[in-house]
């Protein structure tokens, strides 16, 4: 469906009002956060880019950004097996953003890895985490080590000292399928529980998402920093219902993150 400029602006105003009501209902009316969106661009997502689903999702997420983000915008990242920063969506450029910007910066193809874009988002938020295994190989100087060519592997596992973030980062992570890098993605979520970033995973389509359910319920994290819900047809959800689902768990994380000095 095509909209005129006036219609798209009117739609964004309506979305901003609707999200504002849900934000207030959840005690988030005065919260400022950096809103980031990770959008799956693997081959199976092609139809959703073509039929307007991705454009509509970005518009609806911008409704939250207009209320919550300090710059009244959302930052968009794309991922398949790699990660790509697409740009910022705001009230001036959101109309036809997918066609005019998104699809000119990345191809819609390939498989699915979560960790590369998760690392990229954490780095852009000023709080990168270590990969799953960082090793330093040091050659021993002893006679027998030289004789047999042995090396000693030393794990570098020192904690990174961090200051609390001025504002939390709120990530909306949209995907339609399972990933190949599950060990690394789980590691990132565990490590990212120590920083001021919350991950809202959304599984779209008729696939099952056992790994995202696992991330949602991981035990032993510093804080519970992720939520997940599946939705077969996201375009069939009302704006109000979508906002309720997207904002359901963020308030409880926010309270715990402040209590543990992850954010100011």
Legacy VTK file of the C-alpha trace (Angstrom):
# vtk DataFile Version 3.0
C-alpha trace
ASCII
DATASET POLYDATA
POINTS 264 float
0.000 0.000 0.000
1.338 3.431 -0.951
0.948 6.445 1.302
1.351 10.128 0.549
3.789 12.159 2.665
0.903 13.547 4.698
-0.504 10.085 5.303
2.851 8.672 6.418
3.381 11.574 8.819
-0.143 11.106 10.146
0.521 7.404 10.622
3.732 8.133 12.565
1.909 10.628 14.789
-0.716 7.973 15.509
1.948 5.347 16.287
3.770 7.789 18.550
0.582 8.429 20.520
-0.231 4.725 20.822
3.256 3.776 21.988
3.245 6.706 24.410
0.114 5.348 26.077
1.709 1.904 26.532
4.961 3.448 27.768
3.064 5.441 30.388
1.079 2.363 31.393
4.359 0.543 32.047
5.957 3.402 33.990
8.297 4.297 31.129
6.944 7.708 30.151
10.060 9.586 31.324
12.669 6.970 30.414
15.325 7.871 27.850
17.014 4.994 26.013
19.062 4.415 22.898
16.813 2.421 20.587
18.505 -0.007 18.205
16.935 -2.494 15.807
18.550 -5.655 14.420
16.720 -6.946 11.347
17.268 -10.353 9.779
18.259 -10.111 6.086
18.801 -13.815 5.409
17.325 -15.230 2.210
14.087 -16.340 3.847
13.281 -12.696 4.700
13.033 -11.609 1.045
9.248 -11.805 0.869
8.847 -9.713 4.014
10.958 -6.952 2.513
8.920 -7.084 -0.686
5.451 -7.093 0.881
6.066 -4.176 3.236
6.339 -6.117 6.503
9.822 -4.827 7.358
8.861 -1.244 6.493
5.798 -1.450 8.735
7.799 -2.939 11.597
10.348 -0.115 11.386
7.567 2.480 11.359
5.983 0.935 14.433
9.311 0.723 16.256
9.999 4.352 15.363
6.798 5.142 17.267
8.642 3.959 20.392
11.781 5.827 19.369
9.848 9.083 18.992
8.882 8.824 22.668
11.904 7.171 24.251
15.042 7.772 22.180
17.026 10.930 22.993
17.248 11.723 19.260
13.674 10.642 18.450
15.016 7.990 16.111
16.055 4.333 15.870
19.377 2.918 14.681
19.062 0.001 12.283
21.449 -2.930 11.836
21.083 -5.818 9.369
22.319 -9.363 9.838
22.625 -12.649 8.001
25.893 -14.511 8.542
27.542 -11.093 8.963
26.469 -7.701 10.286
25.854 -4.388 8.523
24.993 -0.972 9.951
22.188 0.481 7.834
21.584 3.893 9.375
19.195 5.969 11.458
15.447 6.123 10.886
13.646 9.305 11.972
10.507 11.267 11.195
12.141 12.871 8.149
13.307 9.725 6.351
11.093 6.890 7.616
8.727 6.883 4.627
9.963 4.218 2.199
13.156 3.761 4.252
13.401 0.101 3.278
13.264 0.820 -0.448
15.282 4.041 -0.489
17.974 3.174 2.050
17.890 -0.355 3.472
17.877 -2.417 0.288
20.541 -0.199 -1.293
22.966 -0.982 1.515
22.646 -4.741 1.864
21.522 -7.836 -0.004
18.685 -10.002 1.297
20.317 -13.423 1.147
22.462 -15.971 2.962
22.107 -17.778 6.260
21.725 -16.574 9.828
24.164 -15.797 12.620
23.151 -13.702 15.619
26.493 -12.995 17.290
28.069 -10.624 14.702
25.252 -8.095 14.937
25.041 -8.509 18.705
28.732 -7.654 18.982
28.252 -4.681 16.623
25.379 -3.308 18.694
27.307 -3.681 21.939
30.311 -1.902 20.434
28.098 0.921 19.158
26.688 1.239 22.674
30.152 1.683 24.161
30.180 -1.663 25.944
31.772 -4.402 23.814
32.100 -7.897 25.257
34.774 -10.491 24.702
34.290 -13.252 22.120
33.665 -16.720 23.473
37.350 -17.624 23.610
40.260 -15.194 23.563
43.590 -16.956 23.847
47.193 -15.833 23.879
49.846 -18.349 22.839
53.109 -17.959 24.745
56.219 -19.998 23.925
57.856 -21.555 26.958
61.589 -20.951 27.247
62.492 -24.262 28.894
64.814 -26.737 27.157
62.240 -29.517 26.707
59.624 -27.123 25.369
62.066 -25.865 22.745
63.095 -29.417 21.928
59.546 -30.653 21.360
58.117 -27.370 20.067
55.568 -27.103 22.849
53.602 -23.958 23.621
51.528 -22.919 26.585
48.045 -21.538 26.015
46.980 -18.869 28.478
43.333 -17.881 28.645
42.783 -14.109 28.865
39.726 -13.821 31.062
40.255 -10.596 33.000
37.051 -8.642 33.555
36.560 -5.407 31.623
36.045 -2.479 33.991
32.957 -0.485 32.998
31.201 2.667 34.084
27.378 2.711 34.210
25.768 3.946 30.990
24.067 7.339 31.011
21.104 5.783 29.190
20.197 2.137 28.609
20.267 0.586 25.165
17.027 -1.112 24.141
17.462 -3.580 21.269
14.608 -4.930 19.153
15.907 -8.071 17.453
13.728 -9.326 14.575
14.336 -12.728 12.975
12.417 -15.427 11.120
14.630 -18.414 11.796
17.297 -20.259 13.739
20.969 -19.310 13.769
24.139 -21.315 13.223
26.291 -19.710 15.938
24.397 -20.715 19.052
27.362 -21.123 21.402
28.688 -17.643 20.608
25.245 -16.016 20.752
24.571 -17.550 24.167
27.992 -16.395 25.346
27.267 -12.830 24.188
23.951 -12.724 26.058
25.622 -13.962 29.225
28.441 -11.422 28.981
26.062 -8.619 27.970
24.065 -9.205 31.148
26.824 -7.192 32.857
26.115 -4.035 30.810
23.180 -1.679 30.327
21.682 -3.337 27.246
18.335 -5.132 27.032
17.454 -7.494 24.172
13.873 -7.936 22.993
13.839 -10.882 20.591
10.899 -11.282 18.216
10.484 -14.434 16.138
8.238 -13.879 13.127
6.635 -16.485 10.901
5.504 -20.041 11.530
8.883 -21.459 12.604
9.594 -22.616 16.137
12.297 -20.747 18.048
13.688 -23.040 20.771
17.040 -21.244 20.898
15.454 -17.821 21.451
13.302 -19.369 24.164
16.513 -20.686 25.697
18.120 -17.209 25.631
15.009 -15.773 27.275
15.253 -18.265 30.136
19.022 -18.611 30.611
19.948 -19.265 34.220
22.930 -17.793 36.009
23.072 -14.371 34.318
24.029 -11.244 36.268
20.609 -9.838 35.340
17.814 -11.151 33.136
18.670 -9.084 30.058
16.458 -10.623 27.369
12.862 -11.385 26.494
11.319 -13.268 23.579
7.951 -13.716 21.971
6.927 -15.346 18.679
4.317 -13.937 16.321
3.201 -15.729 13.176
1.909 -12.627 11.383
3.248 -9.433 12.899
1.183 -7.300 10.518
-1.994 -8.846 11.954
-1.176 -7.597 15.465
-2.744 -4.311 16.482
-0.301 -1.514 17.253
-1.362 -1.527 20.898
-0.865 -5.281 21.298
2.534 -5.163 19.619
3.685 -2.355 21.919
2.450 -4.255 24.969
4.485 -7.309 23.945
7.584 -5.274 23.082
7.574 -3.363 26.372
6.483 -6.134 28.717
9.795 -7.074 30.367
11.930 -3.953 29.845
10.598 -2.212 33.001
11.682 -5.024 35.358
15.121 -5.203 33.706
15.470 -1.414 33.991
14.830 -1.545 37.730
17.380 -4.318 38.261
19.963 -2.696 35.960
19.776 0.529 37.988
20.021 -1.359 41.266
23.194 -3.107 40.036
24.730 0.113 38.691
24.658 -0.883 35.007
22.938 2.390 34.158
22.674 5.759 35.911
LINES 1 265
264 0 1 2 3 4 5 6 7 8 9 10 11 12 13 14 15 16 17 18 19 20 21 22 23 24 25 26 27 28 29 30 31 32 33 34 35 36 37 38 39 40 41 42 43 44 45 46 47 48 49 50 51 52 53 54 55 56 57 58 59 60 61 62 63 64 65 66 67 68 69 70 71 72 73 74 75 76 77 78 79 80 81 82 83 84 85 86 87 88 89 90 91 92 93 94 95 96 97 98 99 100 101 102 103 104 105 106 107 108 109 110 111 112 113 114 115 116 117 118 119 120 121 122 123 124 125 126 127 128 129 130 131 132 133 134 135 136 137 138 139 140 141 142 143 144 145 146 147 148 149 150 151 152 153 154 155 156 157 158 159 160 161 162 163 164 165 166 167 168 169 170 171 172 173 174 175 176 177 178 179 180 181 182 183 184 185 186 187 188 189 190 191 192 193 194 195 196 197 198 199 200 201 202 203 204 205 206 207 208 209 210 211 212 213 214 215 216 217 218 219 220 221 222 223 224 225 226 227 228 229 230 231 232 233 234 235 236 237 238 239 240 241 242 243 244 245 246 247 248 249 250 251 252 253 254 255 256 257 258 259 260 261 262 263
